[in-house]
Amino acid sequence: MTTTYTPPKQGAKVIIVGGGSFGLSTAYALSLKKYNVWVFDRNTIPSADASSTDINKCVRMDYGADTLSMQLTMEAFPHWHQWNRERAEMGLSPVFHNTGSLLLCKGNKLSDYERLSIQHVREAGYGHTIQEFLTPESITERFPEFKDAVASGYHCAYLNTAAGWCDSSETIKHLYKKCLDNGVHFITGYNQGAFEKFIFNNIDNQTVQGIQTRDGTQHVADHVILAAGPWTASLLDFGGRLQATGQAVIQFKPPQAFIEKFKHAPVYGIDISHTGFYGFPINAEGKMKIASHSVGYVNPWQQQEKNSEDNVSVPRTQVSHQGDTIPVKAVHHFRQILAEFMPETSNWDISYSRVCWYSDTPDGKFLVTPHPNYNNLIVASGDSGHAMKFTPNIGFKIAQVVEGIESDYSRAWAWRDHKGDMMTSSDGTRNITSKPLTLGVGEARMASADDLKSKQKSKL
Ligand SMILES: Cc1cc2nc3c(=O)[nH]c(=O)nc-3n(C[C@H](O)[C@H](O)[C@H](O)COP(=O)(O)OP(=O)(O)OC[C@H]3O[C@@H](n4cnc5c(N)ncnc54)[C@H](O)[C@@H]3O)c2cc1C
């Protein structure tokens, strides 16, 4: 049953479920418009297992054919720089690190994703941010830290000087403070902050009257925004439009000599449109993160709730499963690609690993839209693994959707049907060649401490 969405009136009470990147960004934008904004989160913020809680995420405008996301990053950059100024005034470290991002390709030609990105960035008037390195010598001269990668056949690359990485947990803390300063109310914690169910008007069944939290308390609201990241799909029926997929992340603690060699390194893509792998400079704590933007893993609900008919994938994290690592298959993939790209890593133990969760849509575009069955419920999710960079400005676009204002964004992120059952990537950076494996089973069983050790030490 489809119903007509009614935007909130000024001063209306708006509940936002989820205090991650989407939820907080929206809370901040709405607080500037004088709504009465309440954010609920099942954890204290930053939530330990949220996808936005991490040491770093890439901030890039290079988006292949996805020019809308490119434009949104271009709009985000001034905010990132402003947030750095705010942090400096408070004596805090920057949230955005403008290291540039170097997209390396295997062979002598840039791939379609890189070529399209350059073309669109230039056409948008940002050509001054692009530097191409189309011979092996030009790469090693400018980036000696990638000498081994060049020797393994990564012979062309381009740098986008505007890009870099954000300290994602600090970003969330910064935005949380901005929300508090602006009068946003927060209810957080395992019992009082956790959304359990909606309260519906039992006459029309189309109006959400509020939410009930795990402790049984009912909270009334004029409007509700569901922004629970990868948990969103398990809170309401989306008819397959959202799916939580887990992505493997590893960290090394490189030795001092490597830290010295790598001290000017940018964020880097390891022929990303073919492999899905990318990595980061070493942070102030000596941690180097490498991640995989791939088809990922699922954790079907049925596996946990044997009686349930529902087959929705729910995040399995180190909060729900202490001691979890990443699948053995993922360890093999990381080791295999890094053996040629950054051979030193073969001698290092993986110091930390984690499965971090995306809220995927089949086409890789966000789902930010009124839910068609209710007249006052907005969904703000479907990040598809690439929304952290928009944390400072996505809330302004979501607020427009809440207020019923149409834009290119509202049209791209609308409620939509999908053909086929394979996921695609909005920009071609994601390595999707098969269906996701079930986490914890077979090749996707969790790696042991021994599996994470360096090649010499591990029995892998
Ligand atoms: C491995 C990995 C790498 C990534 N790399 C990048 C990158 O390089 N660049 C980039 O731009 N993006 C990246 N992303 C994507 C980015 O992290 C996400 O797009 C972004 O964090 C999505 O924010 P969110 O608010 O939707 O979800 P989250 O940040 O997960 O927030 C959801 C919130 O909802 C809360 N919640 C859940 N259930 C409930 C409930 N029942 N009641 C109350 N609260 C609830 C959670 O506690 C959490 O705080 C990456 C993601 C992952 C997993």
The ligand as an ORCA input file, in Angstrom:
! r2SCAN-3c Opt
* xyz 0 1
  C      35.282     -1.461      5.786
  C      34.650     -0.152      5.468
  C      35.395      0.796      4.799
  C      34.807      2.001      4.420
  N      35.581      2.912      3.777
  C      35.040      4.098      3.419
  C      35.857      5.069      2.784
  O      37.063      4.868      2.589
  N      35.272      6.245      2.433
  C      33.953      6.500      2.651
  O      33.476      7.571      2.280
  N      33.151      5.595      3.275
  C      33.677      4.412      3.662
  N      32.902      3.482      4.298
  C      31.472      3.716      4.432
  C      31.091      4.526      5.646
  O      31.724      4.036      6.798
  C      29.580      4.441      5.770
  O      29.031      4.869      4.547
  C      29.010      5.298      6.857
  O      29.653      5.039      8.067
  C      27.520      4.994      6.978
  O      27.006      5.665      8.081
  P      25.626      5.209      8.729
  O      25.249      6.306      9.644
  O      24.679      4.809      7.689
  O      25.961      3.870      9.531
  P      26.793      3.674     10.923
  O      27.965      4.565     10.951
  O      27.020      2.222     11.085
  O      25.770      4.173     12.009
  C      24.610      3.448     12.342
  C      24.267      3.739     13.789
  O      23.013      3.124     14.077
  C      23.072      2.595     15.387
  N      22.021      1.578     15.533
  C      21.962      0.369     14.942
  N      20.866     -0.298     15.345
  C      20.216      0.507     16.202
  C      19.021      0.375     16.977
  N      18.271     -0.743     16.945
  N      18.658      1.402     17.781
  C      19.417      2.536     17.863
  N      20.551      2.696     17.162
  C      20.945      1.710     16.332
  C      24.487      2.059     15.497
  O      24.892      1.869     16.839
  C      25.283      3.151     14.775
  O      25.747      4.145     15.649
  C      33.455      2.275      4.715
  C      32.712      1.333      5.429
  C      33.300      0.134      5.819
  C      32.471     -0.866      6.558
*
